[in-house]
Amino acid sequence: MSHQNYSAERPLHIENIRAEVRGYPLRPAKRSKIAAIPDPETCRYLFTVFTGNRWMELGEREPESKMLFGEFWHQGELCMLFADTNVGKSVLAVQIGNSIAHGKTIAQFALDVKPSKVLYIDFELSTKQFYQRYTHPQGNYSFTDHFLRAQFNPDAEMEGNYSNYDEYIIAGLEYKIKQVKATVLIIDNISCLRGGTENAAVALSLMKNLKALKTDHHLSILVLAHTPKRRNPGSALSADDLHGSKLLINLADSAFAIGTSNADQRLRYLKQIKQRSIAQVYGEDNVCLCRIAKPQNFLQFEFEGNSHECLHLRTRNMLKQELLTQKVVELSAKGLSQRQISRELHIAVGLVNKLMSR
């Protein structure tokens, strides 16, 4: 015989009487909420459907994607530029922004647009640090008025109905974009927008906000980011080297990275990591070599040709030599002669001499 729960069907006033007789306070039973059935009509604009041939017609009418920094970054893209700390991300980003603002190319990298209004959001450098990069005893560099730099004010208190500070910053970006009528936005760097967190949900929300800015204001966006501190210097640069959630690069239109050559610590190389507008040109077999230089009053990258990435990665022999050098220096500091160090480490005296002279 099945047992039914009749109490669930009693009217509220009956339950109240029963509770008073027993001397207990009334605790009404929780009633389950009936889920509202969603109306499919509210989703009717979520997808746009045409035949394949219709999409081909629409695609043919759209203008060709124009280059902003050669094959690395195209007009209308949300692009990621990432590298280790102190490798030169900001130096290159300002150089690219200045190039677009002037309408002048950098080295062999094509620029297909006329001089454009660039808004550079700088979370990294102070006013003095920025000044020192573009000054010289003979005079300061003269930026075009199309290049606008914005410095973050950390003391500004959040006003308005924003759920978090990241939303407040995005709203501030949008305000300045409309105010200066910028068509190119460069953000240095993304960790300041996401509060230092690596949470995937935060990354997804951030990328959605940036893509919305791009679409709503017809922007081209370049965002700077870091690689992990403990990155293996013997492995090729890849999408896995972007610090934080991989969603950042998955939702970007394109991405490229700056690597440091282990053959020459002053040498840098650029490598395409992701591209949608064009086939890969600067992959692992054709990275762009460059050095940071300051001819007079403008700190910049100077390009020296192309190379295979494997020639600039740390090999086992390099690592072994670095460890040996460290041991030689330590033993020398203890007062051991080169011959004594040679016997201690079981290496030739000539090699000891070579390692000590570095």
Backbone hydrogen bonds in HBPLUS format (Angstrom, degrees):
<---DONOR---> <-ACCEPTOR-->    atom                        ^
c    i                          cat <-CA-CA->   ^        H-A-AA   ^      H-
h    n   atom  resd res      DA  || num        DHA   H-A  angle D-A-AA Bond
n    s   type  num  typ     dist DA aas  dist angle  dist       angle   num
A0008-ALA N   A0005-ASN O   3.37 MM   3  5.91 147.2  2.48 106.0 113.4     1
A0009-GLU N   A0006-TYR O   2.85 MM   3  5.38 152.5  1.92 113.0 121.8     2
A0010-ARG N   A0007-SER O   3.30 MM   3  5.23 154.5  2.37  99.3 106.4     3
A0015-GLU N   A0011-PRO O   3.27 MM   4  6.62 160.6  2.31 151.5 156.6     4
A0016-ASN N   A0012-LEU O   3.01 MM   4  6.25 144.6  2.14 143.4 153.4     5
A0017-ILE N   A0013-HIS O   3.15 MM   4  6.40 152.8  2.23 142.3 147.7     6
A0018-ARG N   A0014-ILE O   3.05 MM   4  6.35 166.2  2.07 156.0 159.0     7
A0019-ALA N   A0015-GLU O   3.03 MM   4  6.18 150.8  2.12 141.3 149.2     8
A0020-GLU N   A0016-ASN O   3.07 MM   4  6.36 151.1  2.16 144.4 151.7     9
A0021-VAL N   A0017-ILE O   3.04 MM   4  6.33 158.9  2.09 155.4 160.5    10
A0022-ARG N   A0018-ARG O   3.17 MM   4  6.35 156.0  2.23 144.2 149.9    11
A0023-GLY N   A0019-ALA O   2.97 MM   4  6.03 117.5  2.37 134.2 150.3    12
A0024-TYR N   A0019-ALA O   2.99 MM   5  5.21 147.9  2.10 154.4 154.3    13
A0023-GLY N   A0020-GLU O   3.19 MM   3  4.96 140.7  2.35  92.0 103.4    14
A0042-THR N   A0039-ASP O   3.01 MM   3  5.84 158.2  2.06 125.8 130.6    15
A0043-CYS N   A0040-PRO O   3.04 MM   3  5.58 160.2  2.08 114.8 121.1    16
A0044-ARG N   A0041-GLU O   3.26 MM   3  5.24 165.0  2.28 110.5 110.7    17
A0046-LEU N   A0043-CYS O   3.10 MM   3  5.44 170.1  2.11 119.4 121.7    18
A0054-ARG N   A0051-THR O   3.11 MM   3  5.17 120.4  2.48  96.7 111.3    19
A0055-TRP N   A0051-THR O   3.09 MM   4  6.46 156.9  2.15 153.3 159.1    20
A0056-MET N   A0052-GLY O   3.04 MM   4  6.36 146.1  2.16 142.7 152.4    21
A0057-GLU N   A0053-ASN O   3.01 MM   4  6.36 149.9  2.11 143.8 151.4    22
A0058-LEU N   A0054-ARG O   2.98 MM   4  6.32 159.9  2.02 151.8 156.7    23
A0059-GLY N   A0055-TRP O   2.87 MM   4  6.02 156.6  1.92 146.2 153.0    24
A0060-GLU N   A0056-MET O   2.99 MM   4  6.15 147.6  2.10 143.1 151.0    25
A0061-ARG N   A0057-GLU O   3.31 MM   4  6.59 140.2  2.48 140.0 149.3    26
A0061-ARG N   A0058-LEU O   3.21 MM   3  5.29 129.7  2.48  96.2 108.8    27
A0062-GLU N   A0059-GLY O   3.29 MM   3  5.33 136.4  2.49  95.5 106.7    28
A0075-GLN N   A0066-LYS O   2.69 MM   9  5.35 165.6  1.71 163.9 168.9    29
A0112-ASP N   A0067-MET O   2.84 MM  45  5.25 166.2  1.86 146.4 150.0    30
A0068-LEU N   A0073-TRP O   2.87 MM   5  5.59 170.5  1.88 153.9 152.5    31
A0069-PHE N   A0073-TRP O   3.26 MM   4  5.25 157.8  2.31 143.6 142.3    32
A0072-PHE N   A0069-PHE O   3.14 MM   3  5.75 138.0  2.33 140.5 140.3    33
A0070-GLY N   A0110-ALA O   2.88 MM  40  4.38 164.5  1.90 147.3 144.0    34
A0077-GLU N   A0074-HIS O   3.21 MM   3  5.77 149.5  2.31 139.4 138.0    35
A0221-ILE N   A0077-GLU O   2.87 MM 144  6.22 156.2  1.92 152.6 160.5    36
A0253-ASP N   A0078-LEU O   2.86 MM 175  5.32 149.2  1.96 147.0 155.8    37
A0079-CYS N   A0221-ILE O   2.76 MM 142  6.08 171.3  1.77 164.9 163.5    38
A0223-VAL N   A0079-CYS O   2.84 MM 144  6.21 162.1  1.87 160.2 165.7    39
A0080-MET N   A0254-SER O   2.98 MM 174  6.42 150.7  2.07 135.0 142.2    40
A0256-PHE N   A0080-MET O   2.90 MM 176  6.41 153.6  1.97 162.0 170.1    41
A0081-LEU N   A0223-VAL O   2.88 MM 142  6.11 161.0  1.92 154.0 155.7    42
A0225-ALA N   A0081-LEU O   2.90 MM 144  6.19 144.6  2.03 149.6 151.5    43
A0082-PHE N   A0256-PHE O   3.18 MM 174  6.74 152.2  2.26 147.5 155.0    44
A0258-ILE N   A0082-PHE O   3.13 MM 176  6.56 148.6  2.23 146.7 154.4    45
A0083-ALA N   A0225-ALA O   3.24 MM 142  6.79 144.8  2.37 142.6 146.7    46
A0227-THR N   A0083-ALA O   3.05 MM 144  5.23 125.1  2.37 114.2 114.8    47
A0092-LEU N   A0088-GLY O   3.04 MM   4  6.25 166.5  2.06 155.7 157.8    48
A0093-ALA N   A0089-LYS O   2.86 MM   4  6.06 159.3  1.90 151.8 158.6    49
A0094-VAL N   A0090-SER O   2.99 MM   4  6.10 166.1  2.01 151.5 153.6    50
A0095-GLN N   A0091-VAL O   3.12 MM   4  6.26 155.4  2.18 140.6 148.0    51
A0096-ILE N   A0092-LEU O   2.84 MM   4  6.11 153.7  1.91 152.2 158.8    52
A0097-GLY N   A0093-ALA O   2.91 MM   4  6.12 166.4  1.92 149.6 153.6    53
A0098-ASN N   A0094-VAL O   2.80 MM   4  5.92 160.1  1.84 151.2 156.7    54
A0099-SER N   A0095-GLN O   2.98 MM   4  6.09 148.3  2.08 138.1 146.9    55
A0100-ILE N   A0096-ILE O   3.00 MM   4  6.33 158.3  2.05 154.7 159.1    56
A0101-ALA N   A0097-GLY O   2.96 MM   4  6.14 158.3  2.01 147.0 153.6    57
A0102-HIS N   A0098-ASN O   2.95 MM   4  6.08 150.2  2.04 144.4 151.6    58
A0103-GLY N   A0099-SER O   2.78 MM   4  5.77 133.1  1.99 137.8 151.8    59
A0104-LYS N   A0099-SER O   3.02 MM   5  5.13 145.0  2.14 144.5 149.3    60
A0116-SER N   A0100-ILE O   3.16 MM  16  6.01 160.2  2.20 130.5 136.6    61
A0109-PHE N   A0106-ILE O   2.92 MM   3  5.66 153.6  1.99 152.8 153.2    62
A0183-THR N   A0117-LYS O   3.07 MM  66  5.72 163.5  2.10 144.8 147.4    63
A0184-VAL N   A0117-LYS O   3.20 MM  67  6.37 146.3  2.32 162.9 162.5    64
A0118-VAL N   A0146-HIS O   2.78 MM  28  6.03 168.5  1.79 166.1 169.2    65
A0148-LEU N   A0118-VAL O   2.87 MM  30  5.99 165.8  1.89 162.2 167.1    66
A0119-LEU N   A0184-VAL O   2.88 MM  65  6.22 166.0  1.90 160.0 163.1    67
A0186-ILE N   A0119-LEU O   2.99 MM  67  6.32 163.7  2.02 156.6 157.7    68
A0120-TYR N   A0148-LEU O   2.71 MM  28  6.03 171.4  1.71 166.9 169.8    69
A0150-ALA N   A0120-TYR O   2.75 MM  30  6.01 165.7  1.77 157.2 157.7    70
A0121-ILE N   A0186-ILE O   2.76 MM  65  6.03 165.8  1.78 178.5 175.9    71
A0188-ASP N   A0121-ILE O   2.91 MM  67  6.02 163.1  1.94 169.2 173.0    72
A0122-ASP N   A0150-ALA O   2.83 MM  28  5.94 171.5  1.83 171.7 173.6    73
A0123-PHE N   A0188-ASP O   2.70 MM  65  5.72 162.7  1.72 158.7 161.5    74
A0130-PHE N   A0126-SER O   3.03 MM   4  6.24 161.4  2.06 152.4 156.9    75
A0131-TYR N   A0127-THR O   3.00 MM   4  6.18 160.6  2.04 146.3 152.2    76
A0132-GLN N   A0128-LYS O   2.96 MM   4  6.17 158.2  2.01 151.2 155.9    77
A0133-ARG N   A0130-PHE O   3.22 MM   3  5.49 137.2  2.41 103.0 114.1    78
A0134-TYR N   A0131-TYR O   3.06 MM   3  5.51 146.6  2.17 109.9 119.3    79
A0299-LEU N   A0133-ARG O   3.23 MM 166  5.60 139.4  2.41 149.4 160.3    80
A0141-TYR N   A0134-TYR O   2.94 MM   7  5.47 172.1  1.94 155.4 153.0    81
A0139-GLY N   A0136-HIS O   2.75 MM   3  5.15 160.0  1.79 118.2 125.3    82
A0147-PHE N   A0144-THR O   3.06 MM   3  5.73 167.4  2.08 118.1 122.1    83
A0156-ALA N   A0153-ASN O   3.25 MM   3  5.81 168.0  2.26 117.4 121.0    84
A0168-TYR N   A0164-ASN O   3.37 MM   4  6.71 150.0  2.46 139.8 148.1    85
A0169-ILE N   A0165-TYR O   2.96 MM   4  6.30 150.7  2.04 149.1 156.1    86
A0170-ILE N   A0166-ASP O   2.98 MM   4  6.29 162.7  2.01 152.3 156.6    87
A0171-ALA N   A0167-GLU O   2.96 MM   4  6.17 156.6  2.02 145.9 152.3    88
A0172-GLY N   A0168-TYR O   2.97 MM   4  6.23 147.9  2.07 140.4 149.7    89
A0173-LEU N   A0169-ILE O   2.85 MM   4  6.20 150.0  1.94 150.8 159.2    90
A0174-GLU N   A0170-ILE O   2.94 MM   4  6.25 162.1  1.97 150.6 154.9    91
A0175-TYR N   A0171-ALA O   2.98 MM   4  6.22 153.5  2.05 145.3 152.4    92
A0176-LYS N   A0172-GLY O   3.15 MM   4  6.40 161.1  2.19 147.0 150.7    93
A0177-ILE N   A0173-LEU O   2.89 MM   4  6.12 156.6  1.94 154.8 162.2    94
A0178-LYS N   A0174-GLU O   3.08 MM   4  6.28 163.7  2.11 150.3 153.2    95
A0179-GLN N   A0175-TYR O   2.93 MM   4  6.09 150.4  2.02 141.8 151.3    96
A0180-VAL N   A0176-LYS O   2.96 MM   4  6.07 165.5  1.98 154.2 155.1    97
A0181-LYS N   A0177-ILE O   2.90 MM   4  5.62 120.2  2.26 133.5 148.2    98
A0182-ALA N   A0177-ILE O   3.20 MM   5  5.30 147.3  2.31 138.7 146.6    99
A0220-SER N   A0183-THR O   3.02 MM  37  6.45 139.6  2.19 141.6 153.2   100
A0185-LEU N   A0220-SER O   2.87 MM  35  6.22 164.3  1.89 159.7 164.4   101
A0222-LEU N   A0185-LEU O   2.88 MM  37  6.35 157.1  1.93 157.3 165.1   102
A0187-ILE N   A0222-LEU O   2.88 MM  35  6.36 158.7  1.92 160.5 167.8   103
A0224-LEU N   A0187-ILE O   2.95 MM  37  6.20 167.9  1.96 176.1 177.6   104
A0192-CYS N   A0189-ASN O   3.33 MM   3  6.11 153.3  2.40 117.7 123.3   105
A0190-ILE N   A0224-LEU O   2.83 MM  34  5.97 166.5  1.85 169.9 167.7   106
A0193-LEU N   A0190-ILE O   2.88 MM   3  5.20 146.1  1.99 108.3 119.1   107
A0194-ARG N   A0190-ILE O   3.28 MM   4  6.63 134.5  2.50 147.4 159.7   108
A0196-GLY N   A0191-SER O   3.22 MM   5  5.20 144.2  2.36 149.2 153.8   109
A0197-THR N   A0194-ARG O   3.22 MM   3  6.04 164.3  2.25 127.4 128.4   110
A0203-ALA N   A0199-ASN O   3.08 MM   4  6.40 158.7  2.13 150.2 156.4   111
A0204-LEU N   A0200-ALA O   2.89 MM   4  6.12 158.0  1.94 149.4 155.1   112
A0205-SER N   A0201-ALA O   3.00 MM   4  6.20 162.2  2.03 146.0 150.6   113
A0206-LEU N   A0202-VAL O   2.91 MM   4  6.09 159.6  1.95 150.0 155.9   114
A0207-MET N   A0203-ALA O   2.98 MM   4  6.18 166.7  2.00 152.6 155.6   115
A0208-LYS N   A0204-LEU O   3.02 MM   4  6.18 153.6  2.09 146.6 154.0   116
A0209-ASN N   A0205-SER O   3.00 MM   4  6.25 153.1  2.08 145.6 152.7   117
A0210-LEU N   A0206-LEU O   2.96 MM   4  6.29 158.1  2.01 152.8 158.6   118
A0211-LYS N   A0207-MET O   2.88 MM   4  6.02 158.1  1.93 146.4 152.7   119
A0212-ALA N   A0208-LYS O   2.92 MM   4  6.04 147.2  2.03 140.8 150.0   120
A0213-LEU N   A0209-ASN O   2.96 MM   4  6.25 153.3  2.03 144.3 151.4   121
A0214-LYS N   A0210-LEU O   2.91 MM   4  6.17 157.8  1.96 146.0 152.3   122
A0215-THR N   A0211-LYS O   2.95 MM   4  6.17 159.4  2.00 146.3 150.9   123
A0216-ASP N   A0212-ALA O   2.84 MM   4  5.90 171.7  1.84 155.4 158.3   124
A0217-HIS N   A0213-LEU O   3.05 MM   4  5.93 154.0  2.12 145.9 151.4   125
A0219-LEU N   A0214-LYS O   2.95 MM   5  4.52 152.6  2.03 125.9 134.0   126
A0243-HIS N   A0226-HIS O   2.79 MM  17  5.45 164.0  1.81 154.1 151.6   127
A0235-SER N   A0232-ASN O   3.23 MM   3  5.79 172.9  2.23 119.7 121.7   128
A0314-ARG N   A0233-PRO O   3.12 MM  81  5.66 169.4  2.13 130.2 129.6   129
A0241-ASP N   A0238-SER O   3.05 MM   3  5.64 164.7  2.08 116.3 121.3   130
A0242-LEU N   A0239-ALA O   3.36 MM   3  5.94 170.4  2.37 117.7 118.4   131
A0248-LEU N   A0245-SER O   3.29 MM   3  6.10 161.2  2.33 117.7 120.5   132
A0250-ASN N   A0246-LYS O   3.04 MM   4  6.29 154.9  2.10 150.1 158.1   133
A0251-LEU N   A0247-LEU O   2.97 MM   4  6.00 151.1  2.06 149.9 153.5   134
A0252-ALA N   A0249-ILE O   3.30 MM   3  4.99 148.1  2.41  91.8 101.0   135
A0255-ALA N   A0274-LYS O   2.93 MM  19  4.86 154.3  2.00 134.3 129.6   136
A0273-ILE N   A0255-ALA O   2.86 MM  18  5.30 165.1  1.88 141.1 140.9   137
A0274-LYS N   A0255-ALA O   3.06 MM  19  4.86 160.1  2.10 135.8 132.4   138
A0257-ALA N   A0271-LYS O   2.96 MM  14  5.43 157.5  2.01 149.7 156.1   139
A0271-LYS N   A0257-ALA O   3.02 MM  14  5.43 152.8  2.10 150.3 156.4   140
A0259-GLY N   A0269-TYR O   2.82 MM  10  5.19 164.0  1.84 152.7 158.3   141
A0269-TYR N   A0259-GLY O   2.92 MM  10  5.19 144.8  2.04 142.2 146.1   142
A0261-SER N   A0267-LEU O   2.97 MM   6  5.46 176.3  1.97 147.9 149.0   143
A0262-ASN N   A0312-HIS O   2.93 MM  50  5.19 164.3  1.96 123.2 128.5   144
A0267-LEU N   A0264-ASP O   2.86 MM   3  5.38 161.0  1.90 120.5 127.0   145
A0268-ARG N   A0290-CYS O   2.75 MM  22  5.14 168.5  1.76 170.5 167.4   146
A0290-CYS N   A0268-ARG O   2.87 MM  22  5.14 153.1  1.94 144.2 142.7   147
A0270-LEU N   A0288-CYS O   2.81 MM  18  5.00 146.2  1.93 134.8 145.7   148
A0288-CYS N   A0270-LEU O   3.06 MM  18  5.00 157.5  2.11 141.6 144.9   149
A0272-GLN N   A0282-TYR O   2.78 MM  10  5.36 165.3  1.80 150.1 153.9   150
A0286-ASN N   A0283-GLY O   2.96 MM   3  5.35 166.0  1.98 118.1 122.0   151
A0309-GLU N   A0284-GLU O   2.75 MM  25  5.08 170.7  1.76 156.4 159.6   152
A0287-VAL N   A0307-SER O   2.83 MM  20  5.46 132.9  2.06 167.6 164.9   153
A0307-SER N   A0287-VAL O   3.00 MM  20  5.46 145.0  2.13 145.0 154.9   154
A0289-LEU N   A0305-GLY O   2.85 MM  16  5.49 166.3  1.87 145.0 149.2   155
A0304-GLU N   A0289-LEU O   2.85 MM  15  5.34 167.3  1.86 134.3 138.2   156
A0291-ARG N   A0302-GLU O   2.90 MM  11  5.34 150.8  1.99 144.4 152.9   157
A0302-GLU N   A0291-ARG O   2.75 MM  11  5.34 162.1  1.78 157.8 163.8   158
A0293-ALA N   A0300-GLN O   2.80 MM   7  5.57 164.4  1.82 164.8 170.2   159
A0300-GLN N   A0293-ALA O   2.85 MM   7  5.57 167.7  1.87 170.4 174.6   160
A0311-LEU N   A0308-HIS O   3.20 MM   3  5.91 155.0  2.26 118.4 124.4   161
A0312-HIS N   A0309-GLU O   2.85 MM   3  5.51 165.8  1.87 124.9 129.7   162
A0319-LEU N   A0315-THR O   3.06 MM   4  6.39 160.3  2.10 149.9 154.8   163
A0320-LYS N   A0316-ARG O   2.88 MM   4  6.09 158.0  1.93 148.7 154.9   164
A0321-GLN N   A0317-ASN O   2.93 MM   4  6.13 154.8  2.00 144.5 151.1   165
A0322-GLU N   A0318-MET O   2.92 MM   4  6.18 150.5  2.00 147.4 155.6   166
A0323-LEU N   A0319-LEU O   3.05 MM   4  6.32 156.0  2.11 148.4 154.0   167
A0324-LEU N   A0320-LYS O   2.95 MM   4  6.20 153.6  2.02 145.2 153.0   168
A0325-THR N   A0321-GLN O   2.88 MM   4  6.07 158.8  1.93 147.1 152.5   169
A0326-GLN N   A0322-GLU O   3.12 MM   4  6.35 156.5  2.18 142.7 148.5   170
A0327-LYS N   A0323-LEU O   3.04 MM   4  6.34 154.5  2.11 145.7 152.3   171
A0328-VAL N   A0324-LEU O   2.82 MM   4  6.10 161.1  1.86 156.6 161.9   172
A0329-VAL N   A0325-THR O   2.98 MM   4  6.18 162.7  2.01 151.4 155.6   173
A0330-GLU N   A0326-GLN O   3.06 MM   4  6.26 156.7  2.12 144.0 150.3   174
A0331-LEU N   A0327-LYS O   2.94 MM   4  6.20 163.3  1.97 154.2 157.9   175
A0332-SER N   A0328-VAL O   2.90 MM   4  6.01 155.8  1.96 149.2 156.5   176
A0333-ALA N   A0329-VAL O   3.00 MM   4  6.13 150.1  2.09 142.9 150.6   177
A0334-LYS N   A0331-LEU O   3.11 MM   3  5.09 136.1  2.31  94.0 106.3   178
A0336-LEU N   A0331-LEU O   3.28 MM   5  5.86 161.7  2.31 153.7 148.4   179
A0335-GLY N   A0332-SER O   2.97 MM   3  5.20 158.4  2.01 106.9 113.3   180
A0341-ILE N   A0337-SER O   2.90 MM   4  6.17 157.0  1.95 151.7 158.3   181
A0342-SER N   A0338-GLN O   2.88 MM   4  6.06 149.2  1.98 142.6 151.4   182
A0343-ARG N   A0339-ARG O   3.06 MM   4  6.40 155.5  2.13 146.7 151.5   183
A0344-GLU N   A0340-GLN O   2.91 MM   4  6.11 154.8  1.97 145.1 152.9   184
A0345-LEU N   A0341-ILE O   2.94 MM   4  6.07 159.6  1.99 153.3 156.6   185
A0346-HIS N   A0342-SER O   2.87 MM   4  5.59 117.3  2.27 135.4 149.9   186
A0347-ILE N   A0342-SER O   3.14 MM   5  5.08 149.0  2.24 136.2 143.6   187
A0352-VAL N   A0348-ALA O   3.17 MM   4  6.53 152.5  2.25 144.8 152.5   188
A0353-ASN N   A0349-VAL O   2.96 MM   4  6.26 159.9  2.00 152.5 157.3   189
A0354-LYS N   A0350-GLY O   3.01 MM   4  6.24 150.9  2.10 141.1 149.1   190
A0355-LEU N   A0351-LEU O   2.91 MM   4  6.11 158.3  1.95 151.1 156.2   191
A0356-MET N   A0352-VAL O   2.93 MM   4  6.13 150.0  2.03 148.6 157.0   192
A0357-SER N   A0353-ASN O   3.14 MM   4  6.25 134.8  2.36 137.5 148.2   193
A0358-ARG N   A0355-LEU O   3.45 MM   3  5.55 164.7  2.48 101.9 105.9   194
